[in-house]
Structure formats: C-alpha cells, structure tokens
Amino acid sequence: MGHILAIDEGTTSTRAAVLDEGGRTVASASREFRQSFPRPGWVEHDALEIWRVTREMIGQVLGTSQLTASDVDCIGITDQRETTVVWDPTTGRPLAPAIVWQDTRGEEIVARLADRAGDRITEITGLPPATYFSAVKLLWLLESDEGIRRAVDQGRLLFGTIDSWLIWNLTGGVDGGLHATDVTNASRTMLMDLTTLDWSEEMLALTGVPRDILPEIRPSIGDFGTVDERHLLGGVAITGVLGDQQAAAFGQCAFTAGATKNTYGTGCFLLTNTGTVIERASGGLISTVAFQQTGFPAQYALEGSIAVAGSLVQWLRDNLGIIRDSAEVEALADSVEDSGDVYFVPAFSGLYAPRWRADARGAIVGLTRYSTKAHISRAALESTVFQTTEVIETLRRDSGFAIDEIRADGGMAVNDALLQFQADISDCTVVRGGIESTGIGAAFAAGIGRGIYSGTEDVESLWEETGRWEPSMPQPDRAHRRARWEAAVERSLGWVPPQESLGT
C-alpha cells in the first residue's frame, strides 16, 4: 500500500502526517513555532524557523511510522496562504521577518490603493483592498526597507507565500530550487487575475511589483518538482499544493456548487464552492480559487474570513493567564449554562468578513460582579459562532445558495457544545468530518496528482461523518442572542480614529 506525506504549515504550528491510500493517518507529528508581535497590529514569523521545524517534523513522522523516502509515493503541501516571505536566492536567507496574514501594518497602503482603484482591484482579483492580502505586505516591505529595494534592483530577491518558500527549499534552494506557487495561494496575493489565473499586468503596474520576483503559478494538482536528494524525502514528487482553507474544503469533499465547509482554527474560514463560475458577492465576501487540477478548468469559491477564533484561546492562555492550557477553556465554558450576558468581540486585527472594519478593536461587553473566567471563556468560544453566522447569512443573501448544511473541521471542532451552538445560532445543520481536514485535503490532492486516485469521486468515497448537530434553539432566543452580539460589535467599532495608522 502506498503512502502520502502531507505537510500542513499552519499559523501557529507545523504538522506532518503520513496517510495511507484509504485516507487513514498512519503517523503524525506537530510542533508550535514562535509568534512575534513587535508592535501593535504587527504579527511576524521567522521563515528559517518554519523551514527548520518542517524538516524536523518530517524526520519525526518518518521515524514514528518507520518509513523511508522509498515508501512515500508523493507529498502534498498546505499552508497559511497570505503570509509573505522575501528571500535572497543566492544565500537562501530571508531578507525580513515573514509578515503574517493577520498583520495590519499596511493600512495606509490599503487606503491609497482603495482610493486609486478599489473597485477595479476587486474586479480583477476578487479581493477588496485590505491588509490581509500579500500584495499589501510586499508593498510595505518594498517601501519601508532600503535594503530590500536594493536587493530587487540587484536581482537578489524572491517573493512567495509559505508554500513557495517550502517548495523552493525542498527542491534544491540555492542550487536551483523551484520558485512556484499554486492558483489558490496566488489568488490570495491581490496580484493574480481570477479569470486568466496569471499575474495581472494591471495589478503589477498599479502596485509597482516586479514580475520577476514572483513565483510561477501552477495548478493545485500537478507537478511541483521533486525533493532534493540531500533531504530525507529525496526523490519524492510534490504533486499537490493548496492554501489551507482550500485544502480543508478539499478534505471535506466540497466539490460541488453550494457545498460549504467551515474551519475552526487559528482563524475561522467559511468557504462555499461555486463550481467553474466566479461568483461576485457584494456583502463583504471574497471570490477565490477553490482548486485546479492540471488539464481541467479551475473551481472557484466564495469565502468569508474571520481573523481570530482559536487564537483567542491562546490569548486567554498567554496574555491573560486565566487558563493553563487550551483544553481548559472548554471545561470552563461547559461549567456555566451560558455566558452570563458577556459578549467577546475579538477584533485584535480589526474585523474581517463581512464587515472589513480595520478600525475595530477587541471588546468584552456585559461584565458584572457576577461574571467569572468561565463566562469569559464561554463568550470567547461563542464569538466564533456569532462571526461565522454573519458570514453564513451573507452567503445566503448574496450567493443564492441555501447553506442549510456546513461541514466543520479544525481544532475547535472537537467541541460538541460549540457545534451545537453553531447549529442553533445559524439555524443550520452542522456536520463534522475529520478534524485535520487541511492535511487530508493536501494528501488527497497529491494522491490525485500522483495517480493514486482517479479523481475527486475516488476521494469522496473515503470521507466519513463523525457527528451531526441540528438547530434546536427557539427563534426568540436566537434573535435575542444575535441582537446582543450586534450591540457588542457596535461598541468595538471606530476605536482607531481614521487618521491614525494601525501600524503606529
């Protein structure tokens, strides 16, 4: 039986897993890497640390499974999408810290782009001008760092998202590594034309980004080179690459128009497949590529992105210290019947879909002497549900799809009470498949690319339901809770005056 190795490069950790042809996990290994917050609104990673941890997790999972490179048929990669890396191809070293997708330092650049061509940017790329996307982060680096500008002039700079950084290193690095990305990651840069699936000449002219620093865009399912012989997986082909949310949708087998998944991870991301049609939403959702197989048309999607979900639990642990570990928050939340009328708006990076309000800031509303850390913990978990429900309602209104069922995955989806609350507040059936759908999706894509599976029908037969929750909350209660959430959000808006930059 063949094996597929999946590399899942998340926002807070790296995970490597070996799966068999039946989609079952043989072995896995994961490790957190450092998060850096040098200024308010800034979020950074060390790309060299990510590369080092990735190699270590590959070694660990091979050791645990007692497999060698000859036992692995192919590799699938999934990553945190918009996070931006620039590096020198002659030394292999990053020229700056990686700027993470949550980072908001480029607000002034966003305002400038929106003023010049906001609607046109969305028309070309499917994305609204926002600090979320890679082009803004790249522009900030080019405009603020003289050394980086000099490296561009000297031909010593490559740009990529985390997938490109890993592919380049795995396939040889300074000795001829492949500089490539897939269509799903490219669609999150704000530089790719959604229709042509190539870098947009108009966007490059508007931003001034040189084309020669950008990776080659390839279909998600296909050839991404082979691992250099100096690495543990030397000679193994990389045949599937997907951004993490597209990988999760692939792992949840959201292959038909209207099929919807929601990933409860560091952030929260709801994605609905729209088939081969690019749907244009007006309510704060974004149009993106779902996946493309070599030789086939691209599949598209509508997505609603929520910046803070599982990372709010980490914040309770690391910043407030009211819990010792992430698992404790579920026990605390379950120890009370409700949130005690406490509402938590986790707008640490502003609010993403459907509001796109960079001036919002986090708020805990409704505190009294009755409130305890259990109520705050429950309100923290419930905030993910309220934000997700806003995205579901926007999708229903703008896409024409009923969205009466969503498939749930991600670390927070182990919480049955959370998924029941999601069903209640959104009036929608919630079905849980595999928790680690991102890695599974990357493995499925790689397996198709390698010929292990004949196509999506093959992998769809491997998907298994592990739980189902139906809405049971009376409508008046649902309406009351939603109204209280809306009131809390209103208190979080406008905290940063318009004339202030989020990066200062």
C-alpha positions as CSV (number, residue, x, y, z in Angstrom):
1,M,0.0,0.0,0.0
2,G,1.3,3.4,-1.0
3,H,1.7,6.4,1.4
4,I,1.3,10.1,1.0
5,L,3.1,12.6,3.2
6,A,1.2,15.8,4.0
7,I,2.9,19.0,5.2
8,D,0.4,21.3,7.0
9,E,2.0,24.7,7.6
10,G,-0.4,26.5,9.9
11,T,-0.3,29.9,11.5
12,T,1.0,28.7,14.9
13,S,2.4,25.2,14.2
14,T,3.8,22.8,11.6
15,R,2.3,19.4,11.2
16,A,3.5,16.5,9.1
17,A,1.4,13.4,8.6
18,V,1.6,10.1,6.7
19,L,-1.6,8.8,5.2
20,D,-2.3,5.5,3.5
21,E,-4.3,5.2,0.3
22,G,-7.5,4.8,2.3
23,G,-7.0,8.3,3.8
24,R,-6.2,7.0,7.2
25,T,-3.5,8.7,9.2
26,V,-0.6,6.3,9.9
27,A,1.5,8.7,11.9
28,S,1.7,12.5,12.6
29,A,3.9,15.0,14.3
30,S,3.4,18.6,15.1
31,R,5.2,21.5,16.9
32,E,4.4,25.1,17.6
33,F,6.8,27.8,16.3
34,R,7.2,31.3,17.7
35,Q,4.8,34.1,17.2
36,S,6.3,37.6,17.2
37,F,4.3,40.8,17.9
38,P,6.9,43.6,17.8
39,R,4.3,46.4,17.6
40,P,0.5,46.8,17.9
41,G,-1.0,45.3,14.8
42,W,2.2,43.6,13.7
43,V,2.5,39.8,13.5
44,E,5.7,38.1,12.3
45,H,7.2,34.7,11.9
46,D,10.8,33.5,11.3
47,A,10.8,31.8,7.9
48,L,14.0,30.0,8.7
49,E,12.5,28.6,11.9
50,I,9.5,27.4,9.9
51,W,11.8,25.6,7.4
52,R,13.8,24.0,10.3
53,V,10.6,22.8,12.2
54,T,9.2,21.4,8.9
55,R,12.3,19.3,8.4
56,E,12.2,18.1,12.0
57,M,8.5,17.1,11.7
58,I,9.2,15.2,8.5
59,G,12.0,13.3,10.3
60,Q,9.8,12.7,13.3
61,V,6.8,11.4,11.4
62,L,9.0,9.1,9.2
63,G,10.7,7.8,12.4
64,T,7.3,7.2,14.1
65,S,5.9,5.4,11.0
66,Q,9.2,3.5,10.4
67,L,9.0,4.6,6.7
68,T,11.7,5.9,4.4
69,A,11.5,8.0,1.3
70,S,11.1,4.9,-0.9
71,D,7.9,4.1,1.0
72,V,6.4,7.6,0.2
73,D,4.7,8.0,-3.2
74,C,4.1,11.7,-3.1
75,I,3.9,14.9,-1.0
76,G,1.1,17.4,-0.5
77,I,1.6,20.8,0.9
78,T,-0.9,23.1,2.5
79,D,-0.1,26.5,4.1
80,Q,-1.3,29.7,5.8
81,R,-1.8,31.5,2.5
82,E,-1.3,35.3,2.6
83,T,1.8,35.3,4.9
84,T,4.6,36.9,3.0
85,V,8.2,35.9,2.7
86,V,11.0,37.6,0.8
87,W,14.4,35.9,0.5
88,D,17.7,36.1,-1.3
89,P,18.1,33.2,-3.7
90,T,21.9,33.4,-3.6
91,T,22.1,32.8,0.1
92,G,18.7,31.2,0.9
93,R,18.1,33.6,3.8
94,P,15.0,35.7,4.3
95,L,15.6,39.5,3.9
96,A,13.0,40.3,6.6
97,P,10.7,38.5,9.1
98,A,7.7,36.9,7.4
99,I,4.7,39.2,7.7
100,V,1.7,37.1,8.8
101,W,-1.7,37.3,7.2
102,Q,-3.1,38.8,10.5
103,D,-0.7,41.7,10.3
104,T,-2.3,45.2,9.8
105,R,0.7,47.5,9.3
106,G,-0.2,48.3,5.7
107,E,-3.4,50.3,6.4
108,E,-2.0,53.4,4.7
109,I,-1.2,51.4,1.6
110,V,-4.7,50.0,1.6
111,A,-6.2,53.4,1.8
112,R,-4.0,54.6,-1.2
113,L,-4.9,51.6,-3.3
114,A,-8.6,51.8,-2.5
115,D,-8.7,55.5,-3.4
116,R,-6.9,54.9,-6.7
117,A,-8.6,51.7,-7.9
118,G,-10.6,49.9,-5.2
119,D,-13.4,48.6,-7.3
120,R,-11.1,47.6,-10.2
121,I,-8.8,45.7,-7.8
122,T,-11.8,43.6,-6.6
123,E,-13.0,43.1,-10.2
124,I,-9.6,41.7,-11.3
125,T,-8.6,39.8,-8.2
126,G,-11.9,39.0,-6.4
127,L,-10.4,40.7,-3.2
128,P,-11.1,44.0,-1.6
129,P,-8.1,46.1,-0.8
130,A,-7.1,45.0,2.7
131,T,-4.1,44.5,4.9
132,Y,-5.0,40.8,4.9
133,F,-3.5,40.1,1.4
134,S,0.1,39.5,0.4
135,A,0.5,42.4,-2.0
136,V,0.0,45.0,0.7
137,K,2.6,43.3,2.9
138,L,5.0,43.1,0.0
139,L,4.5,46.7,-0.8
140,W,5.1,47.7,2.8
141,L,8.5,45.8,2.7
142,L,9.4,47.4,-0.7
143,E,8.5,50.9,0.5
144,S,10.0,50.8,4.0
145,D,13.2,48.9,3.7
146,E,16.0,50.3,1.6
147,G,18.0,47.0,1.7
148,I,15.0,45.2,0.2
149,R,14.7,47.7,-2.6
150,R,18.4,47.4,-3.3
151,A,18.0,43.6,-3.4
152,V,15.3,43.9,-6.0
153,D,17.4,46.2,-8.2
154,Q,20.3,43.7,-8.0
155,G,18.1,40.7,-8.8
156,R,18.6,39.1,-5.3
157,L,15.0,38.9,-4.1
158,L,12.3,36.4,-4.5
159,F,8.8,36.7,-3.1
160,G,6.4,33.9,-2.1
161,T,3.8,32.7,0.4
162,I,4.8,29.9,2.7
163,D,4.1,27.2,0.1
164,S,6.6,28.9,-2.3
165,W,9.2,29.1,0.5
166,L,8.9,25.4,1.3
167,I,8.8,24.2,-2.4
168,W,11.9,26.3,-3.2
169,N,13.8,24.9,-0.2
170,L,12.6,21.3,-0.7
171,T,13.5,21.2,-4.4
172,G,17.1,22.5,-4.0
173,G,17.1,26.0,-2.6
174,V,20.1,28.0,-3.8
175,D,21.1,25.1,-6.1
176,G,18.1,25.6,-8.4
177,G,15.0,25.3,-6.2
178,L,11.7,25.6,-8.0
179,H,10.1,29.0,-7.5
180,A,6.4,28.2,-7.8
181,T,3.0,28.5,-6.1
182,D,-0.4,27.2,-6.8
183,V,-3.5,29.0,-8.0
184,T,-5.2,29.0,-4.6
185,N,-2.3,30.7,-2.9
186,A,-1.8,33.1,-5.8
187,S,-5.4,34.1,-5.7
188,R,-4.8,35.4,-2.1
189,T,-2.0,37.8,-3.1
190,M,-4.2,40.5,-4.7
191,L,-1.9,40.3,-7.7
192,M,-3.5,37.4,-9.7
193,D,-6.2,37.8,-12.3
194,L,-9.0,35.4,-11.3
195,T,-10.1,34.9,-14.9
196,T,-6.7,34.2,-16.5
197,L,-5.1,32.6,-13.5
198,D,-1.9,34.5,-14.2
199,W,-0.3,37.5,-12.6
200,S,-2.3,40.6,-13.6
201,E,-0.3,43.1,-15.6
202,E,-2.7,45.8,-14.5
203,M,-2.2,45.0,-10.8
204,L,1.6,44.8,-11.3
205,A,1.5,48.3,-12.9
206,L,-0.7,49.7,-10.2
207,T,1.4,48.3,-7.3
208,G,4.8,48.6,-9.0
209,V,5.6,44.9,-8.0
210,P,8.2,43.5,-10.4
211,R,7.0,40.3,-12.2
212,D,10.4,38.7,-12.0
213,I,10.3,38.3,-8.2
214,L,7.0,36.4,-8.3
215,P,6.7,32.6,-8.4
216,E,5.3,30.7,-11.4
217,I,1.6,29.9,-10.9
218,R,0.7,26.2,-11.4
219,P,-2.5,24.2,-10.9
220,S,-3.0,22.9,-7.4
221,I,-3.0,19.3,-8.5
222,G,0.1,18.6,-10.6
223,D,3.8,18.9,-10.8
224,F,5.8,20.9,-8.2
225,G,9.1,19.2,-8.7
226,T,10.8,16.5,-6.6
227,V,12.6,16.8,-3.3
228,D,16.3,17.3,-3.5
229,E,18.3,14.2,-2.7
230,R,20.0,15.9,0.2
231,H,16.8,15.9,2.2
232,L,15.0,13.0,3.9
233,L,12.4,12.7,1.2
234,G,14.9,13.0,-1.6
235,G,13.4,11.9,-4.9
236,V,9.8,12.1,-3.8
237,A,7.4,14.1,-6.1
238,I,5.4,17.1,-4.8
239,T,2.1,16.7,-6.6
240,G,-0.4,18.7,-4.6
241,V,-0.4,22.3,-3.2
242,L,-3.3,24.1,-1.7
243,G,-3.9,27.1,0.6
244,D,-5.0,25.8,4.0
245,Q,-8.7,26.7,3.6
246,Q,-9.0,25.3,0.1
247,A,-7.2,22.2,1.4
248,A,-9.8,21.9,4.2
249,A,-12.6,22.2,1.7
250,F,-10.9,19.5,-0.5
251,G,-10.6,17.3,2.6
252,Q,-14.2,17.8,3.3
253,C,-15.0,16.9,-0.3
254,A,-16.7,20.3,-1.1
255,F,-16.5,19.5,-4.8
256,T,-19.9,20.7,-6.0
257,A,-21.5,24.1,-6.2
258,G,-23.1,25.1,-2.9
259,A,-21.0,22.6,-0.8
260,T,-19.8,24.5,2.2
261,K,-17.2,23.9,4.9
262,N,-16.1,25.9,8.0
263,T,-12.7,25.5,9.6
264,Y,-12.5,26.4,13.3
265,G,-8.8,27.0,13.5
266,T,-6.5,30.0,14.4
267,G,-8.9,32.0,12.4
268,C,-12.3,30.8,11.1
269,F,-12.9,30.4,7.4
270,L,-16.2,29.5,5.7
271,L,-15.8,28.5,2.1
272,T,-18.6,27.7,-0.4
273,N,-17.8,26.0,-3.8
274,T,-19.3,27.9,-6.7
275,G,-18.2,25.5,-9.5
276,T,-16.4,26.9,-12.5
277,V,-18.3,30.2,-12.2
278,I,-16.7,33.2,-10.5
279,E,-19.4,34.5,-8.2
280,R,-19.2,38.2,-7.3
281,A,-20.6,38.9,-3.8
282,S,-21.4,42.4,-2.6
283,G,-21.7,41.8,1.1
284,G,-18.1,41.6,2.2
285,L,-17.2,38.1,1.0
286,I,-14.3,37.4,-1.4
287,S,-14.1,35.4,-4.6
288,T,-11.2,33.0,-4.7
289,V,-10.0,29.8,-6.4
290,A,-11.1,26.6,-4.7
291,F,-8.7,24.3,-6.7
292,Q,-7.5,23.4,-10.1
293,Q,-6.3,20.1,-11.5
294,T,-3.9,20.1,-14.4
295,G,-5.8,19.9,-17.6
296,F,-9.1,21.0,-16.1
297,P,-10.9,24.3,-15.5
298,A,-10.5,25.9,-12.1
299,Q,-13.1,25.5,-9.5
300,Y,-14.0,28.8,-7.7
301,A,-15.4,29.6,-4.3
302,L,-16.8,32.4,-2.1
303,E,-15.2,32.8,1.3
304,G,-15.7,34.6,4.5
305,S,-12.6,35.0,6.7
306,I,-12.6,35.6,10.4
307,A,-9.2,36.7,11.8
308,V,-9.5,35.5,15.4
309,A,-11.0,32.2,16.5
310,G,-8.7,29.6,18.1
311,S,-6.0,32.2,18.6
312,L,-8.4,33.9,21.1
313,V,-8.0,30.8,23.3
314,Q,-4.2,31.2,23.0
315,W,-4.6,34.8,24.0
316,L,-6.6,33.8,27.1
317,R,-3.8,31.5,28.0
318,D,-0.7,33.6,27.1
319,N,-1.8,37.2,27.6
320,L,-4.4,37.0,30.4
321,G,-3.3,33.8,32.0
322,I,-6.8,32.7,33.0
323,I,-6.3,29.2,31.7
324,R,-3.2,27.0,31.8
325,D,-3.7,25.2,28.5
326,S,-6.1,25.4,25.6
327,A,-8.1,22.3,26.6
328,E,-9.1,24.0,29.9
329,V,-11.2,26.6,28.1
330,E,-13.8,24.0,27.0
331,A,-14.2,22.7,30.6
332,L,-14.6,26.3,31.9
333,A,-17.2,27.1,29.2
334,D,-19.1,23.9,30.0
335,S,-19.2,24.7,33.7
336,V,-21.7,27.5,33.2
337,E,-25.1,27.4,31.4
338,D,-24.5,30.5,29.3
339,S,-22.1,33.4,29.0
340,G,-23.9,35.4,31.7
341,D,-24.7,38.1,29.2
342,V,-21.0,38.6,28.5
343,Y,-20.0,39.1,24.8
344,F,-16.5,39.0,23.5
345,V,-15.6,40.7,20.2
346,P,-12.1,39.6,19.3
347,A,-11.2,42.3,16.8
348,F,-7.5,42.1,17.5
349,S,-6.8,42.6,13.8
350,G,-9.9,44.6,13.1
351,L,-13.0,42.7,11.8
352,Y,-12.8,40.7,8.6
353,A,-15.8,39.4,6.6
354,P,-18.4,40.6,6.2
355,R,-17.6,43.9,7.9
356,W,-14.0,44.6,6.9
357,R,-13.5,47.2,9.6
358,A,-9.8,47.8,10.3
359,D,-10.8,50.4,12.9
360,A,-12.4,47.8,15.2
361,R,-10.7,46.7,18.4
362,G,-11.3,43.9,20.8
363,A,-14.1,44.4,23.4
364,I,-15.6,42.4,26.3
365,V,-19.1,43.7,26.9
366,G,-21.5,43.0,29.7
367,L,-19.2,42.4,32.6
368,T,-20.7,42.5,36.1
369,R,-19.6,41.3,39.5
370,Y,-21.4,38.1,38.6
371,S,-19.0,37.4,35.7
372,T,-16.2,34.8,36.1
373,K,-13.5,33.5,33.9
374,A,-15.9,30.7,33.0
375,H,-18.3,33.3,31.5
376,I,-15.4,35.0,29.6
377,S,-14.3,31.6,28.3
378,R,-17.7,30.7,27.1
379,A,-18.1,34.2,25.5
380,A,-14.8,33.7,23.8
381,L,-15.9,30.4,22.2
382,E,-19.3,31.8,21.3
383,S,-17.7,34.8,19.5
384,T,-16.6,32.3,16.8
385,V,-20.1,31.2,16.3
386,F,-21.6,34.7,16.0
387,Q,-18.9,35.7,13.5
388,T,-19.5,32.6,11.5
389,T,-23.2,33.1,11.4
390,E,-22.7,36.6,10.0
391,V,-20.8,35.1,7.1
392,I,-23.4,32.3,6.6
393,E,-26.2,34.9,6.4
394,T,-24.2,37.0,3.9
395,L,-23.6,33.9,1.8
396,R,-27.3,33.1,1.8
397,R,-28.2,36.6,0.8
398,D,-25.5,37.2,-1.9
399,S,-24.9,33.7,-3.5
400,G,-28.4,32.4,-3.7
401,F,-27.3,29.1,-2.1
402,A,-29.4,27.9,0.8
403,I,-26.4,27.0,3.0
404,D,-28.6,24.7,5.1
405,E,-25.6,22.4,6.0
406,I,-21.9,23.1,6.7
407,R,-19.1,20.6,7.3
408,A,-16.9,21.5,10.2
409,D,-13.3,20.8,10.9
410,G,-10.3,22.4,12.7
411,G,-9.1,22.1,16.3
412,M,-12.1,23.8,17.8
413,A,-14.5,21.4,16.1
414,V,-13.7,18.8,18.7
415,N,-16.0,20.8,21.0
416,D,-19.6,19.3,20.6
417,A,-21.2,22.2,22.6
418,L,-19.6,24.7,20.2
419,L,-21.0,23.0,17.2
420,Q,-24.5,22.7,18.7
421,F,-24.4,26.4,19.5
422,Q,-23.3,27.0,15.8
423,A,-26.3,25.0,14.6
424,D,-28.6,26.9,17.0
425,I,-27.5,30.4,16.2
426,S,-27.1,30.0,12.4
427,D,-30.2,27.8,12.1
428,C,-28.1,25.4,10.0
429,T,-27.2,21.7,10.3
430,V,-23.5,21.2,11.2
431,V,-21.8,18.0,10.2
432,R,-18.3,17.1,11.4
433,G,-15.9,15.2,9.3
434,G,-12.2,14.8,10.0
435,I,-10.8,17.4,12.4
436,E,-7.5,17.7,10.5
437,S,-9.1,18.2,7.1
438,T,-6.3,20.6,5.8
439,G,-3.7,17.9,5.8
440,I,-6.1,15.3,4.5
441,G,-7.1,17.7,1.7
442,A,-3.4,18.2,0.7
443,A,-2.9,14.5,0.7
444,F,-6.0,13.8,-1.4
445,A,-4.9,16.5,-3.9
446,A,-1.3,15.0,-4.1
447,G,-2.8,11.5,-4.4
448,I,-4.8,12.6,-7.4
449,G,-1.8,14.3,-8.9
450,R,0.3,11.1,-8.5
451,G,-2.4,8.9,-9.9
452,I,-3.2,7.1,-6.7
453,Y,-6.8,8.3,-7.0
454,S,-8.5,8.7,-10.3
455,G,-10.2,11.9,-9.3
456,T,-12.5,13.6,-6.8
457,E,-15.0,10.8,-6.9
458,D,-12.4,8.4,-5.6
459,V,-11.6,10.5,-2.6
460,E,-15.2,11.4,-1.9
461,S,-15.8,7.8,-1.1
462,L,-13.3,8.0,1.7
463,W,-15.0,10.9,3.6
464,E,-16.6,9.9,6.9
465,E,-19.1,11.8,9.0
466,T,-18.2,11.8,12.7
467,G,-21.0,13.9,14.2
468,R,-24.2,15.9,13.3
469,W,-26.0,18.7,15.1
470,E,-29.4,20.1,14.2
471,P,-30.7,23.5,15.3
472,S,-32.9,23.3,18.4
473,M,-32.9,26.9,19.9
474,P,-36.3,28.7,19.8
475,Q,-36.3,31.6,17.4
476,P,-36.9,34.3,20.1
477,D,-33.8,33.1,22.0
478,R,-31.8,33.1,18.8
479,A,-32.9,36.6,17.9
480,H,-32.2,37.9,21.4
481,R,-28.6,36.5,21.4
482,R,-28.0,37.9,17.9
483,A,-29.2,41.3,18.9
484,R,-26.9,41.4,22.0
485,W,-23.9,40.3,19.8
486,E,-24.7,43.2,17.4
487,A,-24.8,45.6,20.2
488,A,-21.4,44.4,21.4
489,V,-19.9,44.7,17.9
490,E,-21.1,48.3,17.7
491,R,-19.1,49.1,20.8
492,S,-15.9,47.7,19.2
493,L,-16.2,49.8,16.0
494,G,-14.4,53.1,15.4
495,W,-11.9,52.6,18.2
496,V,-9.0,53.7,16.0
497,P,-9.6,57.2,14.6
498,P,-9.4,57.3,10.8
499,Q,-6.3,59.5,10.7
500,E,-4.3,57.0,12.7
501,S,-2.2,54.3,11.1
502,L,-2.8,50.8,12.6
503,G,1.0,50.3,12.4
504,T,2.0,53.2,14.7
